[in-house]
């Protein structure tokens, strides 16, 4: 699920080699799980991904208590806001998606 090439995501560029986002000549490093969540959501961007699916695929079934924390870090990295062109939509009870 991890991309091998740079991916454009709205005004951002995802750089798989160093697991970071680039935006307006800034480099935004991503923690490993935040990077994996972003890659998984990008691979399935045509739909919402359930939290159960994220737990199964990204955390490989391990008990996870901080999915919301990973999503908050992802949203912060994307400078997510209602006005943003690229957004990580997250409903703590149901699903997540990348919109951009």
C-alpha contacts under 8 A as a table, 3 or more apart, distances in Angstrom:
res1	aa1	res2	aa2	distance
1	X	39	X	6.60
1	X	40	X	6.27
1	X	43	X	6.74
2	X	16	X	7.42
2	X	36	X	7.27
2	X	39	X	5.86
2	X	40	X	7.61
3	X	6	X	7.47
3	X	7	X	7.81
3	X	16	X	6.31
3	X	39	X	7.14
4	X	16	X	6.19
4	X	17	X	7.63
5	X	15	X	7.27
5	X	16	X	6.60
6	X	13	X	6.50
6	X	14	X	5.49
6	X	15	X	4.91
6	X	16	X	6.30
7	X	13	X	5.51
7	X	14	X	5.05
7	X	15	X	6.95
8	X	11	X	7.16
8	X	12	X	5.92
8	X	13	X	4.53
8	X	14	X	6.38
9	X	12	X	4.94
9	X	13	X	5.73
9	X	14	X	7.05
9	X	86	X	7.01
9	X	100	X	6.72
10	X	13	X	7.86
10	X	85	X	6.25
10	X	86	X	5.45
10	X	100	X	5.39
11	X	23	X	6.53
11	X	85	X	7.59
11	X	86	X	7.51
12	X	21	X	6.34
12	X	22	X	5.61
12	X	23	X	4.95
12	X	24	X	8.00
12	X	78	X	7.85
13	X	21	X	5.54
13	X	22	X	5.09
13	X	23	X	6.70
14	X	19	X	7.37
14	X	20	X	6.07
14	X	21	X	4.62
14	X	22	X	6.49
15	X	18	X	6.07
15	X	19	X	5.68
15	X	20	X	5.40
15	X	21	X	5.99
15	X	22	X	7.34
16	X	19	X	4.78
16	X	20	X	6.91
18	X	29	X	7.93
19	X	29	X	6.49
19	X	30	X	6.01
19	X	31	X	7.92
19	X	32	X	7.55
19	X	35	X	6.39
20	X	27	X	6.55
20	X	28	X	5.38
20	X	29	X	4.31
20	X	30	X	5.29
20	X	35	X	7.66
21	X	27	X	5.85
21	X	28	X	4.95
21	X	29	X	6.43
21	X	30	X	7.38
21	X	77	X	7.78
22	X	25	X	6.37
22	X	26	X	5.49
22	X	27	X	4.67
22	X	28	X	6.07
23	X	26	X	5.13
23	X	27	X	6.63
23	X	28	X	7.70
28	X	77	X	6.61
30	X	34	X	6.01
30	X	35	X	5.56
30	X	74	X	7.89
30	X	77	X	7.59
31	X	34	X	5.24
31	X	35	X	6.06
32	X	35	X	5.11
32	X	36	X	6.21
33	X	36	X	4.90
33	X	37	X	6.06
33	X	58	X	7.60
33	X	70	X	6.96
34	X	37	X	5.13
34	X	38	X	6.21
34	X	70	X	5.37
34	X	71	X	7.12
34	X	73	X	6.89
34	X	74	X	5.95
35	X	38	X	5.13
35	X	39	X	6.16
35	X	74	X	7.99
36	X	39	X	5.07
36	X	40	X	6.08
36	X	58	X	6.51
37	X	40	X	5.12
37	X	41	X	6.11
37	X	54	X	7.41
37	X	58	X	6.56
37	X	70	X	7.78
37	X	71	X	7.93
38	X	41	X	5.15
38	X	42	X	6.05
38	X	74	X	7.25
39	X	42	X	5.07
39	X	43	X	6.11
40	X	43	X	5.10
40	X	44	X	6.37
40	X	54	X	7.90
40	X	58	X	7.50
41	X	44	X	5.11
41	X	45	X	5.55
41	X	49	X	7.06
41	X	96	X	7.61
41	X	97	X	5.95
41	X	98	X	6.15
42	X	45	X	4.82
42	X	98	X	6.65
44	X	47	X	6.07
44	X	48	X	7.64
44	X	49	X	7.29
45	X	48	X	7.18
45	X	97	X	6.41
45	X	98	X	5.97
45	X	99	X	7.51
47	X	97	X	6.88
48	X	95	X	5.96
48	X	96	X	5.54
48	X	97	X	4.94
49	X	53	X	6.46
49	X	54	X	6.90
49	X	95	X	5.26
49	X	96	X	5.31
49	X	97	X	6.23
50	X	53	X	5.12
50	X	54	X	6.38
50	X	94	X	5.69
50	X	95	X	4.09
50	X	96	X	6.42
51	X	54	X	4.92
51	X	55	X	6.10
51	X	92	X	7.83
51	X	93	X	7.62
51	X	94	X	5.95
51	X	95	X	5.17
51	X	96	X	7.03
52	X	55	X	5.14
52	X	56	X	6.19
53	X	56	X	5.00
53	X	57	X	5.95
54	X	57	X	5.23
54	X	58	X	5.38
54	X	59	X	7.02
55	X	58	X	5.64
55	X	59	X	4.91
55	X	60	X	6.26
55	X	61	X	5.64
55	X	62	X	7.17
55	X	63	X	7.90
55	X	64	X	7.12
56	X	59	X	5.85
56	X	60	X	4.63
56	X	61	X	4.45
56	X	62	X	7.68
57	X	60	X	5.11
57	X	61	X	7.26
59	X	62	X	5.60
59	X	63	X	7.93
59	X	64	X	7.42
64	X	67	X	6.47
66	X	69	X	5.02
66	X	70	X	6.55
67	X	70	X	5.21
67	X	71	X	6.33
68	X	71	X	5.05
68	X	72	X	6.05
68	X	92	X	6.58
69	X	72	X	5.05
69	X	73	X	6.23
70	X	73	X	5.18
70	X	74	X	6.22
71	X	74	X	4.93
71	X	75	X	6.11
71	X	88	X	7.70
71	X	90	X	7.09
72	X	75	X	5.07
72	X	76	X	6.11
73	X	76	X	5.01
73	X	77	X	6.14
74	X	77	X	5.09
74	X	78	X	6.29
74	X	88	X	7.27
75	X	78	X	5.10
75	X	79	X	6.11
75	X	80	X	5.04
75	X	87	X	7.04
75	X	88	X	5.72
76	X	79	X	4.89
76	X	80	X	6.09
77	X	80	X	7.58
78	X	86	X	7.06
78	X	87	X	6.95
78	X	88	X	7.76
79	X	84	X	7.41
80	X	83	X	8.00
80	X	84	X	5.75
80	X	86	X	6.94
80	X	87	X	5.32
80	X	88	X	6.89
81	X	84	X	5.07
81	X	87	X	7.02
82	X	87	X	7.87
84	X	87	X	6.30
85	X	99	X	7.84
85	X	100	X	5.39
86	X	98	X	7.21
86	X	99	X	5.55
86	X	100	X	3.86
87	X	98	X	5.75
87	X	99	X	5.06
87	X	100	X	6.04
88	X	96	X	7.09
88	X	97	X	5.75
88	X	98	X	4.57
88	X	99	X	6.24
89	X	96	X	5.41
89	X	97	X	5.19
89	X	98	X	6.19
89	X	99	X	7.19
90	X	95	X	6.07
90	X	96	X	4.40
90	X	97	X	6.69
91	X	94	X	5.49
91	X	95	X	5.45
91	X	96	X	6.29
92	X	95	X	6.89
